C-alpha cells in the first residue's frame, strides 16, 4: 500500500510541462503548414493599397475610435467588398478575395516545397505564427468588444425604427433592432469579445480563449450569413484563426476529458539564448496593452458625444418635441385631405427624434438605402444608420432658424436628396405642433400634429410597474 502511494506521489511530483523535440513532421503536415503560413500572412500583414488609401481619409481628430476600428478590421481586398454606391457585398460573393488568397497560397506552397525539400519540421515558424495569429485576433476582438461595450456598433433603436414594420426592414436591420432592445445584452457581447482577446494575449490561456472564440464568433459568423450583416468574411477569418490555435490541443483535450488520462503541456523547444527575447517580449506586451488602452479611451470618449453613437446625428432636435404625433389636419393648397393609409401625399404620422431628425410615414414609395450605415460622417445629414435598410418612412434632417421659427428640412435618403422644403412651426400647447409653408413641389402646406401620449414598455423596464 505504501509503495503505491509513493509511486502516485512521485508521479505528481514530476514536471507537468514537457518540451517537444525537433521530431520530423509528416509530409502532409509540412504542406498544410506552408499553406496556412502564407494564407494567414495575407490576412495579417496589410499589403492592400486600398487599405492605406482609406486610412488617409479617416478623420482622426473628430473620431479616433473609427480610425482605430478601420485599422484593426483589415482584410485583403483585391476585389472591393462594397460596390460603387457603398453597398456591402453579401453572401458567398464576399469570399471572392479568399479565392484569390487561396490560389496565391497554393502557388506559394508549391514554390516553398520545391525550394525547401530537405526541411523536416517548422517548430520555430509554427511558434511565431501562433504568436502573430494570437495577437492579430486579440487586437481585432478587443476593438470590436469596445465597439459593442459602449453601444457604438449596435446603438439603441430610434423611435422611428420602433414604429417601422418588420416587413419594411432588411434582414440585417431586423437583427440589429432586436439585439439593441437590450443594452445589457449588447454590452455583455462586448465583454465576451474583450475577455476572449485578453485570454489570447497570454500563451497559457490561449486554449481557453480560442475555445471561447470558436463558440461565440462561430455563432456570429452564422448570424452574419443568415442576416446579411456584412462582416461574413471577417468573422469567418476569426473562426479560422481560433480553430488554428485550438486544433493542436484537441488530441490532448480528448485524452484528458474523454479518456481521463494525464496529459502534458505542449511546448516547443526553441533556442532564444542568442537574442534578448525577454526584452522584446515585454516591449510587445506593453505596446499591445497601450493599444488596448487607447481603443478603450477612444471608445468611451466617442460614447459620450451626441446621443451615444456616431451613427446618429449629434445635433439636438426641437426642444421637448420628442415623440410620435398623429396628423390631425393635413391641408394641401387649401384642401383638407382626410386620413388615408394609401394616399401618397397625406402624412399618416410624424416622429420627432431626440436629435435633428423627423420621420414621416406616408404611402409615397421609398428607395431603400442599402448601405450598412457603418461609415463615419461628420455631417448629420450623411449619418444614415437610422434609415439604412428601412422602407416605410421618410427621414428628414432639419435645422432650426429660431429667429423665424422655421424648420429647414432635407430628405436624408441619398436617393431622395432633392426633396427639400421649409416649414414655419408653432406650438400652441405642449402637445401640438403646427407646421405651415410650402412642400418640395411648391404647394402650400399646413399640418396640425398632436402628440400621442404613450408609455413604452421598452423604456419603462420589465421590473417596473407601468400602465398602458
N, C-alpha and C positions, 0 to 999 in steps of 0.2 A: 504493500500500500504506500509506504514512504517513497519507494523507488518511482512509482507512477506520479506522485506529487512532485518529486524532484524533477522528473522529466517534463511535466507540464510547466513548472516554474521556469525551467531552463528554456523551454520553447518561447514563452512570452517575454523572456529577457533578451532574446535575440533582436537585432535591429529590424524594424518593420519596413525599412526602405532599402531597396537594392538598386544597383545601377546596371543598366543594360550595356553589356559589352558590344563592341562593334562586330556583331554577328552579321553574316551575309543575308541580304534580303532576297526574297523570291523575285523572279523576273517580272511578274505582274505587279508586284509592289513598287518596283523601280519605275515602271511605266506610269502607273497611277499617280505616283508622287510627282514625277516630272510634269505630267499634265496639270495636276492641281496647283503646283507651284506657279506655273505660268498663268493659269486661269485666274487665281486669286490676285496675282500682281496686277492684272488688268483692272480689277475692281478696287484695288487699294491705292495704287500709285496714279495720281491724276495726269494722264497723258493726253487728254482730250482738249484741244484748243478752245472749244466752245465753253468748257468749264471756266477757264480763265477769263474769257470774254464776259461771261455772266458776272463773275466776281468784280470786274471793273465797273459794272453798272450798279453795284449794291451801295445803298446809302448807309454807310457805317455810322455816320453821325446821328441820323434820325432813328435807325432801328438796328443796333448792333446784333441783336439776337437773330434777326432774319439772316444777316450776313454769316453768322456762325452756323446757322442751320444749313445754308447753301453750301458752306464748306464741307460739312460732315456728310451730306447725302449725295456725294459724288457717285456717279455711275458713268461708265464709258458710253458715249453717245455718238457712235459712227452714223447712226440714224436717229434723228431727233425724236424724243418721246412726247413731243407736242407738235400739233400741226401749225399751219401758218396763222391761225386765229387763236392759238394758245390753248386749244382743247387737248387734254391728255389722250395719248394713245392707250387704248384699253385692251384687255383680254390677251390672247396669245400673241397678238401683234406687238405687245410691249416687250416681248422677248427677242425681238429682231436683233438687238445688239448682242445678246447671248449667243446667237448662232454664229455671228462674226467672231466673237471672242473664242468660241468653241473651235472653230476652224483654225484660227491663229494658234490656239494652244495645241491642237493636234500637230500642226506643222512644226511648231517649236519643239514638241516632244520627239518627233521623228529626227529632227536635226540634233537635238541633245543626245538622243540614244546613239546615233551614229558617231558623234564626236566623243562620247564618254562611255565607250564599250566596256572598259575594264573596271568600272565602278561597281562595287558590290553593296554599298549602303549609303544613305544620306541622313545619318543620325543628326549631324550638326545642322544641316539645312532644314530638316524637319523641325528641330527645336526652335529655330529662328522663325520659321514660317508660322508655327503655333503662336509665338510671341506677337508677331505682326498681326495675325488674324484676331487674336485676343484684344489687342489694343484698338484695332480698327472697329471691331464690333462694340467695344466698350465706349468709344467716342460717339459712335452713331446712336447707340441705345441711350446713353446719358443725355444727349441733346434732345432726342425725341421724348425721353422721360420728362425733362423740364418743359418741353413743348406742351405736354399734356398736364403736368402738375400745376401749371399756372393758367390752365384753361385757354391757351393760345391756339392750339390746334383744333379743339372741339369746344368752342365757346357756347354758352347757354343760348338756346334758341330765342330768336327775337319774337316779339308779339305777332308780327305779320306771319312769321313762319308757323307759329302755333295755330293760326287761323287759316292755314292753307291745307287743302285736302291731300291725303297721301297720294291719291291718283294724279296729282299735279306735280309730283316730285320725282326726280331721278332716283335710282336705287341708292346711290352714294349719299344723297341728301337725306333719304329716309334713315339710313344708318346713323349719320351724324346727328340728326334731330332726335332720334330715340335715345342714342347714347348720351346726348347732352342733357337729358331730363334729370340726370343725377350728377351733380358736380362732384360729389364724393367718389362716385364710381370712376369718373374720368381721372380724378386725382390719384385714385388707387392704381389705375392702369399705369400712370406715370411713375408712381413709386415702384411698381414691379419692374419696369424697364430700368430705372436707376439702380435698383438692387441687383439686377442681372449684370449691369455694367460694372458695378463695384466688385462683384464676385469674379468677373473675368480679369480684373486687374491683377489679382494675386494668383500665382500658379497653383497653390494648394487648393483653392476653391474654384478652379476652372471647371471641374466636372459638375459641381453644383450649379454654377452659372450657365453652362451650356445646356444642362438638363432643363433648367427653368426657362431658358430662351426657346428651346425646342417646343415645349408645351405652350408657352404664351404666344410667341411670334408665329408659331405654326398655325394657331387659331387666327391670328391677324392676317396671315397670308391667305387663308381660306376666305375670310371676310372680304379681303381685297378682291379676290376672284369673283365671289358671288355678288358683291355690291358695287363693283367697278369703282373702287376708291382711288385708283390712280397710282398706287405705290406697290403694285403687284411684284414687279421685278426686284425692287429694293428689299421688300420683306422676304422674298424667296432667297435673295443673297444672304440675308441674316440667318435664315434657317439652314442654308447650306454651310455657312461658316460655323454655326453651332454644331451641326452634325459632324463636321470635320474634327472639331475639338473633342466631341463626345465619343466618337467611334472607337478610338483606341482603348477606351475604358469599358466598352461593352462586354468583352470576354471576362474581364475581372469582376464586373458587377454581376455577371451571370454566375460565376463561381462563388461569389460572396452571398448573394441573395437567394439563388435557386439551389445551388449545390451545397451551400452552407460550409464552404471551405475557407481556410485562411488564405488571404491574398496579400501581396506586397505592393507597395507604392512603386509605380513605374517611373523610372528616372533614366536619363541618358548621360552617358559618360562623355564629358566634354572637357578639354584641357583649356582653362582660362588663365593659366599662370603667366603667360607672356603679355597679357593686357590687363589693365586695371578695370575689369568689367564691373566690379562693385561700384566704382565711381560713376561709370556711365549708367549703370542701373539706377542709381539714386537720382541722377540728372533726369533720366527718362520718367521716373515716377513723379518727381517734383513738377516737371513740365506738364505731365498728364493731369495731375490734380490741380495745377494752376489753370489749365484749360477748363476743367470741370467747374472751378470756382467762377471763372469768367462767364461761362454759359449760365450758371445758376444766378449770378448777379444780373446779367443782361436779361434773362427771362423774367426775373422778379421785377426789374425796372420797367420792362415792357408791359407787364400785367397791371402796373399802377397808372398807366396812361389811359386817357379816354374812358372807354367803357369795358376795360378788362382784356381786350384783344385788338390787335392791329387790323383784324379783319372787318371790324365795324368802324363806322365814322367816329371821329374824335370830337366833333363839334356838338355841343348840347343842342337839343331841339327846342321848340317853343315851350316856354315855361308853363308847368302844370297842365300840359296838354296830353301827356302820355295816356294812351288807352285806345279803345275801339269805339267808333262813332257810327250810329245809324244815320243814313241820309234822309232826313225828314222832308226836305224840299229840294227839288232839282229843277231849276228854271233855265232853259236854254233859248236865247233870243226871244225872251218874253213868254215862252210856252212852258207851262208846268208839266213835266213828264212824270207820270206815275211810276211807282216801283215796278221793276221788271228784272228778272234774272237772265233774260235773253236779249236785252237791249244793249247795243254796243256803245251807246253814248251815255246812258244813265248810270251813275255810280250806285253801287249797292251798299257798300260801307267803306269807311276810311279809317286807317290806323296811323296815329302819331307815335313814332318810336321815341325813346329817351334821347336819341341822337337826331341829327338833322335829316331824317328820312320820313316821308309819308308814303304809305302804300294804299292803293285804290283798287277795289275789286269791281270789275265790270265785265261785260261779255266780249270786250274787244280782244282779239287774238294777241297772244304774247309769243314772240320768237325767243325761245329759251336760250339763255346764256349757258353754254355747255362747258365753260371753263370751270376749274375746281375752286376758284376764289382763294387759292393758296398764296399767290404773289403779294408782295408788299407794295402798297401805293401810298404816297404821301397825301394825295388828294382824296378828300371824302367822296367825291363824285366817282372815282375809279375803284373804290373799295366795294367789290361786288359780291362778297361772300353771302350776304343776306338774300340776294336774288339768284345767285348761280344755281343751276339745276332745278329751278322752280318755274312753273307756269301759274296761271290763275290770277295773280295780282300784278299790278304795275307799280314799280318802285321809283320814287322821285326824290332826288336830293334838293334841299331848299336852303336858301339863305334868307335872313330876315333884315328888312330895312325898317328899323324901329321908328324912324322919323315919319314915315308914311304908313306904318303898319302893313307893309307889303311883303308877301312871300314870293320869292323868285324861284320857280320850280323848273327842273330839267330832269327828263327821264334818265335813270341810272343805267338802264339796259343799253349796251352799245349798239344794239340793232334798232333801237328807237330813240337815239340820242337827239334827233331833230325835233322831238316833242318838247317844247319849252313854252311856258306862259307865266304870267304874273297875276297874283290874286291879292286883293286887299282883305285883311281879316279883321273881324270884330268879335268881341267876346261879351255878349250881353249879360251872361252869368257864368258860373264855374263849369256848367255842363254843356254850354252851347258855343259853337264856333260858326260864324257866318263868313263865307268866302264869296267874293264878287270880283269880276274882272272879265278878261277875255281868255278863251282857251287857245290851244296851239293853232286852231284853224281860223281864229279871229272872231269867233262867235261870242256874243255876250253870255256870261255865265254867272249864276247865283246859286250857291249851295248852302243849305242850312244843316249843320251837323249837330247831333245830340249824343252826348257821351253815354255809353252803356255801363251802368253800374253793375259790376260783376266781380265775384270772388273767384280767383283762380286757385284751384287746389294745388297746382304745382308750386305756387308761391306761398300758399298758406302752410304747407307741410303736412305730412301724413300723421303726425302725432299732436297736432293742434286742433282744438275744437273750432269748427267753421260751419257756417250756414250758407247754403246755396241760394 
